[in-house]
């Protein structure tokens, strides 16, 4: 009887022991092994790259790609449509390429031999094992398609493929030195350079409208690749031409004592600084026996509204001295006229080239695909201050670089290195152009 009782206790204990082993196995299998496998897979960049590729590009979700890059200079719908047209029925492939010295992993998404997009994986520490994650997505030249440049007046409206371009597409503003001589709040002739991106599967249809909504004729410069509005040079009226030449001649006569202040006031605003300057200037020649003008020309006429205009007036003056000899003078000035109380008078005059262009070019500062800031830098500026570069552990900021791609190879060329104060000094005569500048780093 005692033997049967012992057997009865043994089997329940054994069954309980086996049940505990089963629970331990299940816990290890599903509670520990699965997270471990997940961490292991996350530590393998090849596995993570395949997951990203499948998520974004197989099948392609161009809307999400657009949202992740924010780099296509076209609307989201147009971008998606262009990319779907380009890739329809064609397979995308993934190729790993170099990411430089950063330690990241870079992958190219290709459509046959064309590189459409790229993404970068970065290793984020997670315990003892680094976990690879998506860092950035970018569009490459094949995906971006054609860059369209259009130069217009600042009052014009620009459409590319029926879509209005916004202020973000303005990459350069050009004004002239004439604005220095205009009344406060009055702008001179200004032009805008617009930049837009058109998908590779689409042709750029450019339309420019004036302030009245009328279409403006365009010319395309094959050498520069820029569409430019066709401008007809405005001519002064007969009255305006007489005023311009009359003012220039009266000024020249005053400088040889052949006219007086009363005659000067017929053409010049007596309350203006230029009138006072003329009256206080040293006379060119005090005694004369006559003079004559030849070669009177009026050029570079510019109207700034109903009551304001300017033009360059040039002529040759021969002054006869009392001894019979002649002294030649070249009269060449730009005069600015305004109308007050119905009367036209010159309020400014200069021999400076007021057609000299002052160019403001846009610089966009990037850290990978993240925009850090943008800045318009004038051709008159000798320096500029870019945004502070980001800090990266174990890396040293090398400067601001342009990014060039040839095939799958990306080259970063440093153009500007800020000084200790964070300012960039431009070399004498350096001509800035609109560009994107990328923060470049080196290993410490």
C-alpha positions in Angstrom: 0.0 0.0 0.0 2.9 2.4 0.8 4.5 1.8 -2.7 1.3 2.8 -4.5 1.1 6.1 -2.5 4.7 6.9 -3.5 3.9 6.3 -7.2 0.9 8.6 -6.8 3.1 11.5 -5.6 5.9 11.0 -8.1 3.8 11.5 -11.3 2.2 14.7 -10.3 5.6 16.1 -9.3 7.1 15.0 -12.6 4.2 16.5 -14.6 4.6 19.8 -12.7 8.3 19.8 -13.4 7.7 19.2 -17.1 5.1 22.0 -17.1 7.6 24.4 -15.6 10.1 23.4 -18.3 7.5 24.0 -21.0 6.7 27.5 -19.6 10.4 28.4 -19.4 10.8 27.2 -23.0 7.8 29.3 -24.2 9.1 32.3 -22.3 12.6 32.0 -23.9 11.1 31.3 -27.3 8.6 34.0 -27.4 9.6 36.4 -24.6 13.3 36.6 -25.1 14.2 35.1 -28.5 11.8 37.3 -30.5 13.1 40.6 -29.1 16.6 39.3 -29.5 16.0 38.4 -33.1 14.4 41.8 -33.7 17.5 43.5 -32.2 19.7 41.3 -34.3 17.9 42.2 -37.5 18.0 45.9 -36.6 21.8 45.6 -36.2 22.1 44.3 -39.8 22.1 47.3 -42.2 21.3 45.1 -45.2 18.2 43.8 -43.5 17.1 47.4 -42.6 17.8 48.7 -46.1 15.6 46.0 -47.6 12.8 46.9 -45.2 13.1 50.6 -46.1 13.1 49.8 -49.8 10.1 47.5 -49.5 8.3 50.2 -47.5 8.9 53.1 -49.8 9.8 51.8 -53.2 8.4 48.3 -53.7 5.7 49.2 -54.6 6.7 52.9 -54.7 4.8 55.3 -52.5 5.9 58.6 -54.1 3.7 60.6 -51.9 5.6 59.4 -48.8 8.9 59.9 -50.6 7.9 63.5 -51.4 6.9 64.1 -47.7 10.2 62.7 -46.5 12.4 64.7 -48.8 10.6 68.1 -49.1 13.1 68.7 -51.9 11.0 68.6 -55.0 10.3 72.1 -56.3 6.9 71.2 -57.6 3.6 70.3 -56.0 3.0 67.0 -54.3 0.4 65.9 -56.9 2.5 66.9 -59.8 5.5 65.1 -58.4 3.6 61.9 -57.7 2.1 62.0 -61.2 5.5 62.6 -62.9 7.1 59.8 -61.0 4.3 57.3 -61.6 4.5 58.1 -65.4 8.2 57.6 -65.4 8.3 54.3 -63.5 5.1 52.7 -64.7 5.6 49.0 -65.6 9.3 49.2 -64.7 11.2 47.7 -61.8 13.2 49.6 -59.2 16.3 48.1 -57.8 18.5 48.9 -54.7 22.3 49.4 -54.8 24.5 50.2 -51.8 27.1 52.9 -52.3 29.6 54.8 -50.2 28.5 57.3 -47.6 32.0 58.8 -47.1 33.7 58.9 -43.7 30.5 59.4 -41.8 30.0 55.7 -40.9 26.5 55.8 -42.3 25.2 53.5 -45.0 23.9 55.0 -48.3 21.7 53.2 -50.8 20.7 54.3 -54.3 17.3 53.4 -55.8 17.7 52.9 -59.5 15.4 52.7 -62.5 17.5 50.6 -64.9 20.7 52.8 -65.2 19.1 56.0 -63.9 19.4 56.9 -60.2 16.1 58.1 -58.9 16.5 58.5 -55.2 18.8 57.7 -52.3 18.4 57.0 -48.6 20.9 56.9 -45.8 20.9 54.7 -42.7 22.5 55.8 -39.5 23.5 53.7 -36.5 21.8 54.7 -33.3 23.2 53.1 -30.1 20.7 50.8 -28.4 22.3 49.0 -25.5 25.4 47.2 -26.5 24.2 46.6 -30.1 23.8 49.6 -32.5 20.4 49.7 -34.3 20.3 51.0 -37.9 17.5 53.4 -38.8 16.4 55.6 -41.7 18.2 58.9 -41.5 17.3 60.7 -44.7 15.7 60.3 -48.1 16.7 62.5 -51.1 15.8 62.8 -54.8 18.6 62.5 -57.3 18.9 64.3 -60.7 16.9 61.7 -62.6 14.0 62.0 -60.3 14.2 65.8 -60.1 14.0 66.0 -63.9 14.6 69.3 -65.6 15.5 72.5 -63.9 13.7 75.5 -65.4 15.0 79.1 -65.0 12.9 82.1 -65.9 13.9 85.7 -65.6 11.0 88.2 -65.4 10.2 91.7 -64.1 9.3 91.7 -60.4 5.7 92.6 -61.2 5.2 89.4 -63.3 3.4 86.2 -62.4 5.0 82.9 -63.5 3.3 79.6 -64.2 5.0 76.3 -65.1 2.7 73.6 -66.4 -0.2 75.7 -65.2 1.0 75.9 -61.6 1.8 79.3 -60.0 5.4 79.6 -58.7 5.6 80.9 -55.2 8.2 83.1 -53.5 10.2 80.0 -52.6 11.1 79.7 -56.3 12.7 83.1 -56.4 16.5 82.5 -56.3 17.9 85.9 -57.5 16.8 89.5 -57.5 18.6 92.1 -59.6 18.2 95.8 -59.2 20.1 98.8 -60.6 22.0 101.6 -59.0 19.2 104.0 -60.1 17.4 103.2 -56.9 20.0 105.2 -54.9 18.7 108.3 -56.6 14.9 107.7 -56.4 12.6 109.0 -53.7 12.1 106.8 -50.7 9.6 104.0 -51.4 10.1 104.2 -55.2 11.7 101.1 -56.8 13.6 101.0 -60.0 13.6 98.3 -62.6 13.9 94.9 -60.9 14.1 91.5 -62.3 13.5 88.1 -60.6 15.2 84.8 -61.5 12.8 81.9 -60.9 13.8 78.3 -60.5 11.4 75.4 -60.8 11.7 71.7 -61.2 9.8 69.6 -63.7 9.5 65.9 -63.6 11.7 64.0 -66.1 8.5 62.6 -67.7 7.1 66.1 -68.4 7.9 69.0 -70.7 8.1 72.4 -69.1 5.4 74.8 -70.3 6.3 78.3 -69.1 3.8 81.1 -69.0 4.4 84.7 -67.8 1.6 87.1 -67.1 1.9 90.9 -66.5 0.0 92.9 -64.0 -3.1 92.9 -66.2 -3.1 89.2 -66.7 -1.9 89.4 -70.3 0.6 86.8 -71.5 4.2 88.2 -71.9 6.3 87.0 -74.9 9.4 84.9 -73.9 12.7 84.2 -75.4 14.9 81.2 -74.6 18.7 81.6 -74.3 20.3 78.3 -75.4 23.6 79.3 -73.8 22.4 80.1 -70.3 19.3 77.9 -70.4 17.1 80.8 -69.2 13.6 81.9 -70.4 13.5 85.7 -70.4 10.6 88.1 -71.0 10.9 90.0 -74.2 11.0 93.7 -73.3 10.4 96.6 -75.7 12.6 99.6 -74.8 10.4 102.5 -74.0 11.1 105.8 -75.6 10.6 109.3 -74.1 7.9 111.5 -75.5 8.9 114.6 -77.5 8.3 116.8 -74.4 10.4 114.5 -72.2 13.2 114.5 -74.7 13.2 118.3 -74.9 13.3 118.5 -71.1 16.2 116.1 -70.9 18.3 117.7 -73.5 17.4 121.2 -72.4 18.4 120.4 -68.8 21.7 118.9 -69.9 22.6 121.9 -72.1 21.5 124.5 -69.5 23.7 122.8 -66.9 26.7 122.7 -69.3 26.1 126.4 -70.2 26.0 127.3 -66.5 29.4 125.7 -66.0 30.9 128.0 -68.5 28.9 131.1 -67.4 26.7 131.1 -70.4 23.5 130.8 -68.4 22.4 131.9 -64.9 20.4 130.6 -62.0 17.1 131.7 -63.4 17.6 129.7 -66.5 18.8 126.7 -64.4 15.6 126.8 -62.4 13.5 126.3 -65.6 14.8 122.7 -65.6 16.1 121.9 -62.1 14.1 121.8 -58.9 15.4 124.8 -56.9 14.8 122.9 -53.6 16.9 119.9 -54.6 20.4 119.0 -53.5 21.6 118.7 -57.1 20.5 122.3 -57.8 22.5 123.5 -54.8 25.5 121.4 -55.9 25.5 122.9 -59.4 25.2 126.4 -58.0 28.2 125.8 -55.7 30.4 123.9 -58.2 33.6 125.3 -59.6 33.1 126.8 -63.1 34.8 124.9 -65.9 36.0 127.9 -67.8 35.4 131.5 -66.9 35.9 133.4 -70.2 34.5 132.1 -73.5 33.8 133.5 -76.9 31.0 131.0 -77.8 30.1 127.3 -77.7 28.3 124.7 -79.7 26.7 121.3 -79.1 26.8 118.2 -81.3 25.8 114.5 -81.0 22.9 114.9 -78.6 21.6 111.5 -77.6 19.0 110.2 -75.0 19.3 106.6 -73.9 18.4 104.2 -71.1 15.0 105.9 -70.6 13.1 104.5 -67.6 9.7 105.4 -66.4 8.8 104.8 -62.7 5.2 106.0 -62.8 3.2 108.8 -64.2 5.2 111.5 -62.5 8.8 110.2 -62.5 11.3 109.2 -65.2 15.0 109.2 -65.9 17.3 108.9 -68.9 21.0 109.2 -69.8 21.8 112.3 -71.9 25.1 112.6 -73.8 26.5 115.3 -76.1 29.7 116.9 -77.2 30.3 120.6 -76.4 33.0 122.7 -78.0 33.9 125.9 -76.1 35.6 128.7 -78.0 38.2 130.6 -75.9 38.7 134.3 -76.2 42.1 133.6 -77.9 40.4 131.6 -80.7 41.3 128.2 -79.5 38.6 125.5 -78.7 38.2 123.3 -75.6 36.1 120.2 -76.0 33.8 118.8 -73.2 31.9 115.6 -73.1 28.6 116.0 -71.3 27.3 112.7 -70.1 24.8 112.4 -67.2 21.7 110.6 -66.1 18.9 113.0 -65.1 15.9 112.2 -62.9 12.7 114.2 -63.4 9.6 114.4 -61.3 6.3 116.3 -61.8 5.0 118.5 -59.0 1.9 120.7 -59.5 1.9 119.8 -63.2 5.5 121.1 -63.7 8.5 118.9 -64.6 11.8 119.5 -62.9 15.0 117.6 -62.5 15.6 116.6 -58.9 18.8 114.5 -59.3 21.7 114.2 -61.8 24.7 111.9 -61.7 27.5 110.8 -64.0 27.5 107.4 -62.3 26.4 104.4 -64.3 22.9 103.9 -62.9 22.4 100.8 -65.0 25.0 99.0 -63.0 23.3 95.8 -61.6 23.2 94.9 -58.0 22.5 91.2 -57.7 21.0 89.5 -54.6 21.5 85.7 -54.8 19.8 83.1 -52.6 21.9 80.7 -50.6 20.2 77.7 -49.0 22.0 76.0 -46.1 21.4 72.3 -45.7 22.4 69.5 -43.3 21.6 66.5 -45.4 18.0 66.9 -46.3 17.2 69.3 -43.4 17.2 73.0 -44.3 19.0 75.1 -41.7 18.2 78.5 -43.2 18.4 80.7 -46.3 19.9 84.0 -47.1 20.0 86.5 -49.9 23.6 87.9 -50.4 24.2 91.1 -52.4 26.9 91.5 -54.9 27.9 94.6 -52.9 28.4 92.5 -49.8 31.9 91.5 -48.8 30.8 88.9 -46.3 27.8 87.0 -45.0 26.9 85.1 -41.9 25.5 81.6 -42.4 23.5 79.7 -39.8 25.5 77.8 -37.1 26.4 74.3 -38.3 25.0 71.3 -36.3 27.3 69.5 -33.9 28.2 65.9 -34.5 30.0 63.7 -32.0 33.4 62.6 -33.2 33.3 64.9 -36.3 34.6 68.4 -37.1 32.8 70.9 -39.2 34.9 71.4 -42.4 32.8 74.2 -44.0 29.9 74.8 -46.4 30.1 72.7 -49.5 28.4 72.3 -52.9 27.1 68.8 -53.6 27.8 67.3 -57.1 26.7 63.9 -58.3 27.9 61.8 -61.2 26.2 58.5 -61.4 26.2 57.0 -58.0 29.2 59.0 -56.8 28.6 62.1 -54.7 31.3 64.7 -54.3 31.3 67.5 -51.7 33.5 70.5 -52.5 33.9 73.0 -49.6 33.5 76.6 -50.8 33.2 78.6 -47.6 34.8 78.2 -44.2 33.5 80.6 -41.6 35.9 82.4 -39.3 35.8 82.1 -35.5 32.9 84.7 -35.4 30.9 82.5 -37.8 31.3 84.9 -40.8 32.4 84.1 -44.3 34.5 86.7 -46.1 34.2 86.7 -49.9 37.3 87.0 -52.1 37.6 90.2 -54.1 35.6 90.0 -57.3 33.8 86.7 -56.3 30.5 86.4 -58.1 27.9 84.5 -56.0 25.3 82.5 -57.7 22.1 80.9 -56.3 23.1 77.6 -54.7 22.5 75.1 -52.0 25.3 74.7 -49.5 25.7 71.6 -47.4 27.4 71.3 -44.0 30.5 69.1 -44.6 32.2 67.2 -41.8 35.5 65.4 -41.2 36.4 62.8 -38.6 38.3 64.3 -35.7 
